[in-house]
Amino acid sequence: MKNLVMFFFVVILAVVPLFIHKDTDFGGADGQAEKAITEIAPDYEPWFSSFWEPPGGETESLLFSLQAALGAIFIGYFFGFGRARRKYSSKQ
């Protein structure tokens, strides 16, 4: 029951801001950094450019979400494996 309540609150925390701030573009830090750099040093030349640009913002968001999910799975597995190893090694 406790996990279900916590899951419900997480969903609320994720969904409520989308309804409060309607018609808002959630821009990333990359765009803000580029804007700040061009304001400070208009003649700045980047060191390199991307070899592949995603076809749209949705694809970029999908790849970012996939990266976050894979990282969460890896971290969850690492902590779960360590906890299970400690639990079963103390019983032997």
Secondary structure, DSSP 8 states (H G I E B T S, - for coil): -HHHHHHHHHHHHHHHHHHHSTT-----HHHHHHHHHHHH-TT---S---S---SSHHHHHHHHHHHHHHHHHHHHHHHHHHHHHHHHHHH-
